[in-house]
């Protein structure tokens, strides 16, 4: 049985992750998520994806520790960071050879393949013209938190038993699916490091106060709030979404000069596209129609532009 249940309504694809009884993330689930992201990138009818857990009160508990343990035991003796880095580079080079990935899966290097796959998956999400919305319906720890961090918008159910965070250090390991990087970029080095050192997981409103999630709603409101957010953002131009995400996710971690260069390049890459020209022309026409009034002084006009219904940005 597939671990992902999907259904599409308009331009929104809803994905429910289902691995009972604990809803752990596994290598198989990562492979299915990878296929889903590829589908979203290739299918022009999809503008946004909502990710949520199929189980009541569980987004993703965490990555299946038994898989991490098996991969770690396959290494045999402990290795230094330098040796591990060299092994990762070698595995990456082999994986680029036709049939290389399948060959690596039959060796102790399987863990390296899976680690690289989840990193590549989350980077693809960050560079995609599709908007990813995490509807966090409960527990989201370890890999579940890292998946949510790879999404563009995070909405969490205000359940009493819901928690989100990166507690890996309590098992003697550390976040390995991008958590150290994305949490640090989100909260700052000091706050992120303290949270990971403590292995602290947050209740929904704590997560919202820190900025780990964008907003908290009641459990009954979560599906509707995520769907309406995704429907609105799915009306944005995919090329502009991808350019904006590139400027934020990649440019935001560069020096200011390099980040500004990334922004300039992204800006120039979208401004001459037909949807942008069409939208800017429609806006200029709107200004002429309004006369002395500014668009943001007219709630009805502003709402049409924010909701993405003022002009077609897709075709």
VMD Tcl script that draws the C-alpha trace (Angstrom):
set ca {
  {0.00 0.00 0.00}
  {1.28 3.51 -0.80}
  {2.27 5.66 2.15}
  {0.89 8.79 0.50}
  {-2.82 9.37 -0.09}
  {-3.43 12.18 -2.58}
  {-6.38 14.05 -3.98}
  {-6.54 17.20 -6.06}
  {-9.08 20.01 -5.89}
  {-8.52 22.80 -8.37}
  {-4.83 23.72 -8.29}
  {-4.25 22.25 -4.82}
  {-2.89 18.72 -4.27}
  {-3.53 17.42 -0.75}
  {-1.11 14.72 0.44}
  {-1.84 12.66 3.55}
  {1.13 10.73 4.91}
  {0.03 7.34 6.20}
  {2.33 4.82 7.90}
  {0.43 3.30 10.83}
  {0.58 2.81 13.70}
  {3.07 5.59 14.58}
  {3.33 7.39 11.25}
  {7.13 7.25 11.12}
  {8.94 8.64 8.10}
  {10.89 5.94 6.26}
  {13.08 5.63 3.18}
  {10.06 4.36 1.27}
  {8.00 7.39 2.30}
  {10.83 9.71 1.23}
  {10.88 7.98 -2.18}
  {7.12 8.52 -2.54}
  {7.46 12.16 -1.48}
  {10.20 12.55 -4.09}
  {7.89 11.18 -6.79}
  {5.10 13.49 -5.61}
  {7.31 16.59 -5.80}
  {8.36 15.55 -9.30}
  {4.71 15.24 -10.28}
  {3.93 18.68 -8.84}
  {6.84 20.23 -10.75}
  {5.79 18.66 -14.04}
  {2.01 19.09 -13.76}
  {1.01 22.67 -14.59}
  {-2.42 22.08 -13.04}
  {-0.83 21.93 -9.55}
  {0.08 25.24 -7.94}
  {0.25 24.24 -4.28}
  {0.63 21.10 -2.18}
  {-0.78 20.61 1.32}
  {1.12 18.03 3.38}
  {-0.57 16.56 6.45}
  {-0.70 13.38 8.50}
  {-3.38 10.78 7.85}
  {-3.38 9.67 11.51}
  {-5.31 11.66 14.11}
  {-2.94 13.93 16.01}
  {0.20 12.89 14.11}
  {1.89 14.76 11.25}
  {5.07 12.65 11.25}
  {6.21 11.38 14.67}
  {9.83 11.27 13.50}
  {12.06 9.33 11.11}
  {12.08 5.59 11.82}
  {15.01 5.18 14.23}
  {15.35 1.48 13.37}
  {16.33 2.46 9.80}
  {18.93 4.93 11.06}
  {20.27 2.27 13.45}
  {20.55 -0.34 10.69}
  {22.37 2.10 8.40}
  {24.72 3.15 11.21}
  {25.57 -0.45 12.10}
  {26.42 -1.00 8.43}
  {29.31 1.45 8.77}
  {31.06 -0.81 11.28}
  {33.59 1.38 13.14}
  {32.94 5.08 13.87}
  {34.37 7.57 11.37}
  {35.46 11.19 11.61}
  {33.56 14.05 10.01}
  {36.31 14.31 7.37}
  {36.06 10.63 6.47}
  {32.25 10.81 6.45}
  {32.40 13.82 4.14}
  {34.68 11.95 1.76}
  {32.34 8.95 1.78}
  {29.39 11.20 0.98}
  {31.24 12.76 -1.96}
  {32.22 9.33 -3.27}
  {28.67 8.01 -2.92}
  {27.37 11.11 -4.71}
  {29.78 10.55 -7.60}
  {28.78 6.88 -7.90}
  {25.09 7.76 -7.74}
  {25.49 9.99 -10.80}
  {26.64 6.99 -12.86}
  {23.73 5.17 -14.57}
  {22.71 2.33 -12.27}
  {25.00 3.65 -9.53}
  {22.26 4.34 -7.02}
  {20.87 0.81 -7.27}
  {24.36 -0.60 -6.85}
  {24.93 1.49 -3.71}
  {21.66 0.23 -2.23}
  {23.18 -3.26 -2.10}
  {26.14 -2.06 0.01}
  {26.64 -0.57 3.51}
  {26.54 2.83 1.73}
  {22.72 2.58 1.61}
  {22.49 5.03 4.52}
  {24.50 7.60 2.55}
  {22.12 7.24 -0.40}
  {19.05 7.78 1.77}
  {20.59 10.76 3.56}
  {21.45 12.43 0.26}
  {17.98 11.65 -1.13}
  {16.13 13.40 1.70}
  {18.45 16.43 1.43}
  {17.86 16.60 -2.33}
  {14.10 16.23 -1.85}
  {13.85 19.16 0.56}
  {16.07 21.34 -1.65}
  {13.80 20.54 -4.63}
  {10.84 21.73 -2.56}
  {12.68 24.96 -1.77}
  {13.44 25.58 -5.46}
  {10.08 24.52 -6.84}
  {7.53 26.81 -8.44}
  {4.94 24.97 -6.35}
  {4.03 26.31 -2.90}
  {4.22 23.71 -0.10}
  {1.96 24.14 2.92}
  {2.48 21.99 6.03}
  {-0.81 21.35 7.83}
  {0.73 20.08 11.07}
  {-2.06 18.10 12.71}
  {-0.10 16.92 15.73}
  {3.31 15.41 16.50}
  {6.11 16.63 14.20}
  {9.47 15.70 15.69}
  {12.83 14.95 14.11}
  {12.27 14.20 10.42}
  {8.67 15.38 10.73}
  {9.85 18.78 11.93}
  {12.48 18.88 9.18}
  {9.83 18.16 6.54}
  {7.70 20.98 7.93}
  {10.73 23.31 7.88}
  {11.23 22.49 4.18}
  {7.67 23.69 3.48}
  {7.00 27.34 2.63}
  {4.08 27.84 5.03}
  {3.49 26.02 8.33}
  {0.07 25.96 9.99}
  {-0.30 23.94 13.21}
  {-3.31 22.55 15.02}
  {-3.58 23.82 18.59}
  {-3.88 20.36 20.11}
  {-2.86 19.92 23.73}
  {-0.69 16.90 22.83}
  {0.87 18.39 19.67}
  {4.62 18.99 19.71}
  {7.22 20.10 17.16}
  {11.01 20.09 17.44}
  {14.33 18.32 16.94}
  {15.04 16.04 19.94}
  {17.67 13.86 18.19}
  {20.42 14.70 20.69}
  {18.56 12.70 23.36}
  {19.39 9.59 21.27}
  {23.04 10.55 20.90}
  {22.59 11.74 17.31}
  {21.80 15.08 15.69}
  {19.34 16.31 13.05}
  {20.41 14.99 9.66}
  {17.70 16.02 7.20}
  {18.53 19.72 7.08}
  {17.23 20.63 10.53}
  {20.45 22.24 11.75}
  {20.48 24.53 8.72}
  {16.82 25.44 8.33}
  {16.12 25.91 12.04}
  {19.20 28.14 12.36}
  {18.12 30.27 9.39}
  {14.65 30.53 10.88}
  {15.37 31.25 14.55}
  {19.00 32.41 14.52}
  {22.06 30.45 15.67}
  {21.74 31.06 19.42}
  {18.09 30.09 19.77}
  {18.32 27.15 17.37}
  {21.43 25.70 19.01}
  {19.96 25.95 22.51}
  {16.76 24.24 21.35}
  {18.66 21.38 19.68}
  {21.10 20.97 22.60}
  {18.18 20.64 24.99}
  {16.29 18.37 22.59}
  {13.32 20.60 23.37}
  {10.04 20.15 21.57}
  {7.47 22.94 21.51}
  {3.74 23.12 22.04}
  {1.86 24.83 19.17}
  {1.62 28.33 20.67}
  {5.28 28.21 21.80}
  {6.24 27.31 18.22}
  {4.19 30.23 16.88}
  {5.71 32.69 19.36}
  {9.24 31.67 18.28}
  {8.32 31.81 14.58}
  {8.76 28.08 13.97}
  {5.20 27.93 12.62}
  {3.31 30.77 10.97}
  {0.04 30.36 12.82}
  {-1.97 28.07 15.07}
  {-5.62 27.21 14.52}
  {-8.02 24.83 16.20}
  {-7.84 21.20 15.06}
  {-11.25 21.56 13.38}
  {-10.05 24.61 11.44}
  {-6.71 23.18 10.26}
  {-7.80 21.47 7.04}
  {-9.87 24.46 5.91}
  {-7.20 27.01 6.78}
  {-4.50 25.02 4.98}
  {-6.74 24.53 1.93}
  {-7.72 28.21 1.67}
  {-4.08 29.28 2.07}
  {-2.98 26.82 -0.60}
  {-5.79 27.86 -2.97}
  {-4.76 31.52 -2.66}
  {-1.04 30.88 -3.14}
  {-1.66 28.43 -5.99}
  {-2.83 31.41 -8.05}
  {0.65 32.97 -8.01}
  {2.87 32.68 -11.08}
  {4.92 29.45 -10.71}
  {7.99 31.08 -12.29}
  {7.77 33.99 -9.85}
  {7.22 31.64 -6.91}
  {10.39 29.72 -7.85}
  {12.38 32.94 -8.31}
  {11.16 34.35 -4.99}
  {12.00 31.13 -3.15}
  {15.47 31.11 -4.73}
  {16.08 34.70 -3.60}
  {14.93 33.93 -0.04}
  {16.25 30.41 0.57}
  {19.54 30.71 -1.34}
  {20.17 34.46 -1.42}
  {19.20 34.91 2.23}
  {22.12 32.77 3.40}
  {24.71 34.57 1.26}
  {26.62 37.76 1.97}
  {24.56 40.91 1.40}
  {26.30 41.67 -1.90}
  {25.80 38.13 -3.18}
  {22.25 38.05 -1.90}
  {21.44 41.29 -3.71}
  {22.92 39.85 -6.89}
  {20.70 36.77 -6.49}
  {17.68 39.01 -6.01}
  {18.51 41.15 -9.07}
  {18.93 38.08 -11.25}
  {15.67 36.59 -9.96}
  {13.83 39.88 -10.47}
  {15.03 40.25 -14.06}
  {14.17 36.62 -14.81}
  {10.45 37.15 -14.17}
  {9.59 40.75 -15.04}
  {9.47 40.22 -18.83}
  {7.36 37.04 -18.67}
  {3.84 37.29 -20.17}
  {2.00 36.79 -16.83}
  {4.01 39.59 -15.21}
  {3.53 41.95 -18.16}
  {-0.20 41.17 -18.17}
  {-0.52 41.74 -14.42}
  {1.48 44.97 -14.38}
  {-0.56 46.33 -17.31}
  {-3.80 45.43 -15.51}
  {-2.55 47.16 -12.36}
  {-1.62 50.34 -14.24}
  {-5.08 50.31 -15.83}
  {-6.58 49.87 -12.33}
  {-4.68 52.94 -11.11}
  {-6.07 55.01 -13.96}
  {-9.59 53.80 -13.19}
  {-9.26 54.67 -9.48}
  {-8.01 58.19 -10.16}
  {-6.59 59.76 -7.00}
  {-7.42 56.78 -4.74}
  {-4.65 54.29 -4.01}
  {-5.47 50.57 -4.42}
  {-4.66 49.81 -0.78}
  {-7.23 52.42 0.27}
  {-9.92 50.35 -1.44}
  {-10.39 47.08 0.46}
  {-12.27 45.37 -2.36}
  {-9.55 46.14 -4.91}
  {-6.71 45.14 -2.57}
  {-8.44 41.88 -1.70}
  {-8.78 40.94 -5.38}
  {-5.02 41.34 -5.92}
  {-4.05 39.55 -2.69}
  {-6.39 36.66 -3.41}
  {-4.91 36.34 -6.89}
  {-8.22 36.78 -8.71}
  {-7.54 40.20 -10.22}
  {-5.61 38.78 -13.17}
  {-4.54 35.38 -14.50}
  {-0.93 34.71 -13.49}
  {-0.82 31.07 -14.53}
  {-1.35 30.79 -18.28}
}
mol new
graphics top color blue
foreach p $ca { graphics top sphere $p radius 0.5 }
foreach p [lrange $ca 0 end-1] q [lrange $ca 1 end] { graphics top cylinder $p $q radius 0.2 }
display resetview
